[in-house]
């Protein structure tokens, strides 16, 4: 979660209300929406296999709930139906309570906030300003490979500036997705553009900076507002559903970069759609590179909700003494790699207010996260940022480079390749698992690791068919259309 000057901006509206309501009215006139009014509350409902959905529908009239969208691919992967629900008369909290009490085997959850954790001839590399690229030994990897374009990485963030001269050639714009609008046009933001530059600013083009990959295939998945850096687990799940659809269509997505996160109780998280979505990515063989966070917490320890609110200025909605963790970084699924930020002395990075989060139980590796010079959308420029947001894309860059070099390796072997090849500086001892610091050259030079035994049992239920109803697999047009409905609702609600 990278921060420019380590401050959190106040939440702003995503779009003028009048525009969203006109859009909704046009869709209504076209016969797209039911005649019922837009609701005040929204939530995620979860249906266990069996008769739970039928029982819920019988009670639906009394709860005043409407199903807006079914996360079909996440449902199929987890064996439970996940749906976005709205109400015409209830707040979020009342809607969650109404769904939970409607029938056995039905659960509901709040939608949680997420925010940004903020040798080529390229001139900034030539003059020595890209210290992070040097520290992770990317130049040694370039002797083996510079092109990862056969493997795609989805950047869940603000929108990437797809016209930046140091990025344009490396963005697969045909697959871009905006979770707020349901379309492919993304709103460029400095944070996402900076992350993208670390992964894959074009190399050897006599321009600006260079990323871990000189040539690559970036996909911009906008789930954060490009002005506030805020979004929610709803936008995140919508984007992951789109990632899974692209993967199903044959797009070779091997990694998802999540330089963002938020805080939640472990019990809530394990029942959340975010955890379910990451499990679905696991089933699809996709690594998740997640920023550890910038609040200076030891993630191994007990963290109170009120202390998080004090350090971030974000209300979590929990009683003060509730114990929380940073997610998705603290998700223990084996396709997640949590990344801390390191400094120039190979210790945990300190920022203006706090430091990188750390904790050897959850944080698998560190990468440079201070004074990281990269691309930004403002005036197609360049700027130095700090934060675990800037550390995470170093590891994402290594993941796609390794995937292109060793295309037949599974996500588990690829994960092991990256972690086992890491350097082990003393300054990360006790802070990061096995004191690991990313080493891209060693990752590409290493022989194929022996895969660990597959977990038995799996960390989540085996995939079964999802419940009936909602959006089923009828193609990209229906997906995009459904996203437009969700986006229109989200805007009208504000």
C-alpha positions in Angstrom: 0.0 0.0 0.0 2.1 2.9 -1.2 1.6 6.4 0.1 2.8 9.6 -1.4 4.1 11.5 1.6 2.5 8.7 3.7 -0.9 10.4 4.1 -4.4 9.0 3.5 -6.6 11.2 1.4 -10.2 11.7 2.4 -12.8 9.7 0.5 -14.4 11.6 -2.4 -17.3 10.7 -4.7 -16.4 8.6 -7.6 -18.6 10.4 -10.1 -21.3 13.2 -10.1 -24.6 11.7 -9.0 -26.5 13.4 -11.9 -24.4 11.5 -14.5 -25.0 8.1 -12.8 -28.7 8.7 -12.4 -29.1 9.7 -16.0 -27.2 6.6 -17.1 -29.5 4.5 -14.8 -32.6 6.1 -16.2 -31.5 5.4 -19.8 -31.0 1.7 -18.9 -34.4 1.7 -17.2 -36.1 3.2 -20.3 -34.3 0.5 -22.4 -36.0 -2.2 -20.3 -32.8 -3.2 -18.5 -33.7 -2.7 -14.9 -36.8 -3.8 -12.9 -39.2 -1.0 -11.9 -38.2 -1.2 -8.2 -36.3 1.7 -6.8 -32.6 1.7 -6.1 -31.8 0.4 -2.6 -30.0 2.0 0.3 -28.2 -1.1 1.4 -25.8 -3.6 -0.2 -24.1 -6.8 1.0 -22.7 -10.1 -0.1 -24.8 -13.2 0.4 -23.4 -16.7 0.6 -25.5 -19.8 0.0 -24.4 -23.3 1.1 -25.1 -26.2 -1.3 -28.6 -27.8 -0.9 -31.9 -26.1 -0.3 -30.6 -22.9 1.3 -31.2 -20.7 -1.8 -34.8 -22.1 -2.2 -35.5 -21.4 1.5 -34.1 -17.9 1.1 -36.2 -17.1 -2.0 -39.3 -18.2 -0.1 -38.4 -15.6 2.6 -37.2 -13.0 0.2 -40.5 -11.0 0.1 -40.3 -10.4 3.8 -36.7 -9.3 3.7 -37.0 -7.0 0.7 -33.8 -8.2 -0.9 -32.9 -8.2 -4.6 -30.1 -10.2 -6.2 -28.0 -8.0 -8.5 -25.1 -10.2 -9.6 -23.8 -13.7 -9.0 -20.0 -14.3 -8.9 -20.3 -17.4 -11.0 -16.7 -18.4 -11.3 -15.9 -17.7 -7.6 -19.0 -19.8 -6.7 -17.9 -22.7 -8.9 -14.5 -22.7 -7.4 -15.6 -22.7 -3.8 -18.8 -24.8 -4.0 -20.9 -22.0 -2.5 -23.0 -19.4 -4.3 -21.8 -15.8 -3.8 -24.1 -13.0 -4.8 -24.3 -9.2 -4.6 -27.6 -8.2 -2.9 -29.3 -4.9 -2.5 -32.3 -3.6 -0.5 -34.8 -0.8 -1.2 -35.3 0.0 2.5 -32.5 -1.2 4.7 -29.0 0.0 5.6 -26.0 -2.2 5.0 -26.1 -3.5 8.5 -29.9 -4.2 8.4 -29.6 -6.0 5.1 -26.8 -8.3 6.4 -29.0 -9.1 9.5 -32.1 -9.7 7.3 -30.2 -12.1 5.0 -28.6 -14.0 7.8 -32.0 -14.6 9.5 -33.9 -15.6 6.4 -33.0 -19.3 6.2 -30.6 -22.0 7.4 -27.4 -22.3 5.2 -27.5 -18.6 4.2 -24.9 -16.1 5.4 -24.2 -12.5 4.6 -21.3 -10.1 5.0 -20.5 -6.4 4.8 -18.6 -5.0 1.8 -15.3 -3.9 3.3 -13.2 -0.9 2.3 -9.8 -1.4 0.6 -7.2 1.3 -0.1 -3.8 1.7 -1.8 -0.8 0.9 0.4 1.3 3.1 -1.5 21.5 -2.8 -18.0 19.5 -1.0 -20.6 20.0 2.5 -22.0 17.1 4.1 -20.0 18.5 7.4 -18.6 17.4 7.0 -15.0 18.9 3.5 -14.9 22.1 4.8 -16.5 22.6 7.5 -13.9 22.0 5.1 -11.0 18.7 6.2 -9.7 17.0 2.8 -9.9 18.6 1.4 -6.8 15.8 -1.1 -6.3 16.3 -2.7 -9.7 20.0 -3.2 -8.8 19.3 -4.5 -5.3 17.0 -7.3 -6.5 19.6 -8.2 -9.0 17.4 -7.8 -12.0 20.3 -7.0 -14.4 21.6 -10.5 -13.8 18.2 -11.9 -14.8 18.3 -9.8 -18.0 21.2 -11.9 -19.2 18.7 -14.8 -19.3 15.4 -13.1 -20.2 13.9 -9.6 -20.6 10.6 -10.5 -22.3 7.6 -11.8 -20.3 4.9 -10.9 -22.8 3.7 -14.5 -23.0 2.6 -14.3 -19.4 0.0 -11.7 -18.2 -0.1 -9.9 -14.9 -3.3 -8.2 -13.7 -2.8 -5.0 -11.7 -5.7 -4.5 -9.3 -5.4 -0.9 -8.4 -6.3 2.5 -9.9 -6.2 2.7 -13.7 -2.8 2.4 -15.4 -1.9 5.3 -17.7 -2.0 3.2 -20.9 -0.6 6.1 -23.0 2.5 6.8 -20.9 5.4 6.5 -23.4 7.3 4.2 -21.0 4.4 1.9 -20.6 2.1 2.0 -23.6 3.8 -0.9 -25.5 3.5 -3.2 -22.4 -0.2 -2.8 -21.6 -2.7 -5.3 -23.1 -5.5 -2.7 -23.3 -7.9 -5.1 -24.9 -8.3 -6.8 -21.5 -8.5 -3.8 -19.3 -11.4 -3.6 -16.9 -13.0 -0.9 -14.7 -15.0 -2.3 -11.8 -16.8 1.0 -11.3 -18.2 1.2 -14.8 -18.1 -2.4 -16.1 -16.2 -1.1 -19.2 -12.6 -1.3 -20.5 -11.8 2.4 -20.1 -9.8 3.0 -17.0 -9.1 6.3 -15.2 -5.4 6.7 -15.0 -3.9 7.2 -11.5 -0.4 7.8 -10.3 -0.3 4.9 -7.9 -1.3 2.2 -10.4 1.0 3.8 -13.1 3.9 3.7 -10.6 3.2 0.1 -9.8 3.0 -0.8 -13.5 6.4 0.9 -14.1 8.1 -1.2 -11.5 6.8 -4.4 -13.1 7.3 -3.5 -16.7 8.4 0.0 -17.8 9.7 -0.5 -21.3 13.4 -1.4 -21.4 16.1 -0.2 -23.7 14.0 2.5 -25.3 16.2 5.6 -24.3 13.3 6.8 -22.2 12.8 7.2 -18.5 13.0 4.1 -16.3 13.0 0.4 -16.8 11.0 -2.3 -15.1 11.8 -5.8 -14.0 10.5 -6.8 -17.5 11.5 -4.9 -20.6 8.6 -6.3 -22.5 5.5 -7.5 -20.8 1.7 -7.9 -20.9 0.1 -5.8 -18.2 -3.7 -5.8 -17.6 -5.2 -2.7 -15.8 -8.0 -3.8 -13.5 -9.3 -0.6 -11.8 -10.8 -1.3 -8.4 -9.6 1.9 -6.6 -10.8 5.4 -7.3 -7.9 7.2 -9.1 -8.4 10.4 -6.9 -8.9 8.9 -3.4 -7.2 5.6 -3.7 -10.3 3.9 -2.1 -12.4 1.0 -3.2 -14.0 -2.1 -1.6 -14.1 -5.8 -1.6 -17.0 -5.6 -4.1 -14.9 -4.0 -6.8 -12.1 -6.4 -6.0 -14.4 -9.4 -6.4 -15.8 -8.1 -9.6 -12.3 -7.7 -11.0 -11.2 -11.1 -9.9 -14.3 -12.6 -11.5 -13.2 -10.9 -14.8 -9.6 -12.2 -14.3 -11.1 -15.7 -14.0 -13.2 -15.2 -17.1 -10.2 -14.2 -19.1 -8.2 -17.1 -17.8 -11.1 -19.4 -18.8 -10.9 -17.9 -22.3 -7.2 -18.8 -22.7 -5.5 -15.5 -21.6 -2.4 -16.7 -19.7 -2.7 -14.7 -16.5 -0.2 -16.0 -14.0 -0.1 -13.3 -11.4 -2.3 -10.6 -9.8 -0.6 -7.6 -8.2 -2.5 -6.2 -5.2 -0.6 -3.2 -3.8 -3.6 -2.5 -1.5 -5.4 -3.9 1.4 -7.4 -3.3 4.6 -7.9 -4.6 8.0 -10.5 -7.2 9.1 -11.0 -9.7 11.9 -9.7 -13.2 10.9 -13.2 -14.7 11.5 -14.8 -12.3 9.2 -12.1 -12.6 6.5 -12.3 -16.4 6.3 -16.0 -16.1 5.5 -15.5 -13.2 3.1 -15.8 -13.0 -0.7 -12.2 -11.7 -0.9 -10.9 -14.9 0.6 -13.2 -16.9 -1.7 -12.0 -14.9 -4.7 -8.4 -15.6 -3.9 -9.2 -19.3 -3.4 -10.7 -19.2 -6.9 -7.5 -17.7 -8.3 -5.6 -20.5 -6.6 -7.8 -23.0 -8.4 -6.9 -21.2 -11.6 -3.2 -21.4 -10.9 -2.7 -17.7 -10.4 -0.3 -16.2 -7.8 -1.5 -13.2 -5.7 1.3 -10.7 -4.7 -0.1 -8.7 -1.8 1.3 -5.6 0.0 1.9 -6.1 3.7 0.8 -2.6 4.6 2.5 0.6 5.8 1.2 1.0 9.4 4.3 -0.4 11.2 2.5 -3.4 12.7 4.0 -6.7 13.6 1.4 -8.9 11.9 2.4 -11.8 14.2 1.0 -9.9 17.1 -2.5 -8.9 18.3 -3.6 -5.7 16.5 -6.6 -3.8 17.9 -9.1 -2.2 15.5 -8.9 1.2 17.3 -5.1 1.3 16.8 -5.5 0.7 13.1 -8.1 3.4 12.9 -5.8 5.8 14.7 -2.9 5.1 12.3 -5.0 5.1 9.1 -7.9 7.4 9.7 -10.2 4.7 8.3 -13.2 3.4 10.3 -13.3 -0.4 10.4 -16.7 -0.7 11.9 -15.5 -2.9 14.8 -15.6 -2.5 18.5 -12.3 -0.9 19.6 -10.7 -4.0 21.1 -11.5 -6.3 18.1 -8.3 -8.0 16.9 -7.7 -7.5 13.2 -5.1 -8.3 10.5 -4.0 -6.8 7.2 -5.7 -8.5 4.3 -5.2 -10.0 1.7 -1.6 -10.1 2.9 -2.4 -12.3 5.9 -4.3 -14.8 3.8 -2.5 -18.1 4.3 -3.6 -19.7 1.1 -0.5 -21.1 -0.8 -1.0 -18.8 -3.8 -0.5 -15.7 -1.8 2.9 -14.0 -1.3 2.9 -11.1 1.2 5.5 -8.5 0.5 7.2 -6.2 3.0 9.2 -3.1 2.0 13.0 -3.0 2.6 15.4 0.0 2.8 18.8 0.6 1.3 20.4 -1.1 4.2 18.3 -4.3 3.6 16.2 -3.8 6.8 12.5 -3.0 7.2 11.7 0.3 5.5 10.6 3.3 7.6 8.3 5.9 6.2 7.3 9.4 7.3 4.8 8.2 10.0 5.3 4.5 10.4 7.1 1.6 8.7 6.4 -1.4 6.6 4.3 -4.0 8.3 6.3 -7.2 9.0 5.9 -10.6 10.6 7.6 -13.8 9.8 4.4 -15.8 10.1 2.7 -14.0 7.2 5.2 -12.0 5.3 7.1 -14.3 2.9 9.6 -11.9 1.3 10.8 -8.3 1.1 11.7 -6.0 -1.8 12.8 -2.4 -2.0 10.2 0.1 -0.9 11.8 3.5 -0.4 12.8 6.1 -3.0 11.4 4.0 -5.8 11.5 6.0 -9.0 8.9 4.9 -11.5 6.3 6.1 -14.0 3.3 8.3 -13.0 0.2 9.4 -14.9 0.6 13.1 -14.1 2.1 14.7 -17.3 3.4 11.2 -18.3 6.1 11.8 -15.7 8.3 10.0 -13.2 8.4 10.3 -9.4 9.8 8.5 -6.4 7.3 6.8 -4.0 7.7 4.7 -0.9 5.6 2.0 0.6 4.8 -1.7 0.4 2.9 -0.9 -2.7 6.2 -0.2 -4.4 7.8 -3.3 -3.1 5.1 -5.7 -4.2 5.5 -5.1 -8.0 9.1 -6.1 -7.8 7.9 -9.6 -6.8 5.1 -9.5 -9.4 7.7 -8.7 -12.1 9.8 -11.6 -11.0 6.8 -13.9 -11.1 5.8 -13.1 -14.7 9.5 -13.2 -15.8 9.8 -16.7 -14.3 6.5 -17.8 -15.8 7.7 -16.9 -19.2 11.1 -18.6 -18.8 9.5 -21.7 -17.2 6.0 -21.9 -18.7 5.3 -25.4 -17.6 5.8 -24.8 -13.9 2.8 -24.7 -11.6 2.0 -21.7 -9.4 3.3 -23.7 -6.4 6.7 -24.4 -8.1 6.9 -20.8 -9.3 6.2 -19.5 -5.8 8.9 -21.9 -4.4 11.3 -20.7 -7.1 11.0 -17.1 -6.1 11.2 -17.7 -2.3 14.0 -20.3 -2.3 16.2 -18.1 -4.6 15.9 -15.1 -2.2 18.9 -13.5 -0.5 18.9 -13.5 3.3 20.3 -10.3 4.7 20.6 -10.2 8.5 18.6 -7.0 8.7 15.3 -8.8 7.9 15.9 -11.5 10.5 12.7 -12.1 12.6 10.8 -9.6 10.4 10.3 -11.7 7.2 10.1 -15.4 6.8 13.6 -16.8 6.6 14.9 -13.1 6.2 14.1 -13.3 2.4 14.9 -10.4 0.1 14.0 -10.8 -3.6 16.7 -12.0 -5.9 15.5 -12.1 -9.5 18.7 -13.3 -11.1 18.9 -16.3 -8.8 15.2 -17.1 -9.4 15.8 -17.4 -13.1 19.1 -19.3 -12.7 17.8 -21.9 -10.3 16.9 -25.4 -11.4 13.2 -26.3 -11.2 12.3 -26.8 -7.5 10.7 -30.0 -6.3 7.0 -29.2 -5.6 5.7 -29.6 -2.1 3.0 -32.2 -1.6 -0.5 -30.9 -2.4 -2.3 -29.9 0.8 -4.6 -32.7 2.1 -7.3 -31.7 2.7 -7.4 -28.6 0.5 -7.7 -25.3 2.5 -11.2 -24.8 1.2 -14.0 -27.2 0.0 -13.4 -28.9 -3.3 -15.1 -27.1 -6.2 -18.6 -28.2 -7.0 -21.3 -26.7 -9.2 -22.7 -23.4 -7.9 -26.3 -22.8 -7.1 -28.8 -21.9 -9.8 -29.8 -18.4 -10.8 -27.9 -15.2 -11.5 -25.3 -14.8 -14.2 -24.2 -18.0 -15.8 -21.5 -18.7 -18.3 -22.9 -17.0 -21.4 -19.9 -15.0 -22.5 -18.1 -11.7 -22.2 -21.0 -9.6 -23.3 -23.2 -10.7 -20.5 -20.4 -10.2 -18.0 -19.8 -6.7 -19.2 -23.5 -6.0 -19.2 -23.9 -7.2 -15.6 -21.0 -5.1 -14.6 -22.7 -2.0 -16.0 -25.7 -2.7 -13.9 -23.6 -3.1 -10.7 -21.6 0.1 -11.5 -24.8 2.1 -12.1 -26.2 0.9 -8.8 -23.0 1.8 -7.0 -23.0 5.3 -8.5 -26.7 6.0 -7.8 -26.2 4.9 -4.3 -23.7 7.6 -3.5 
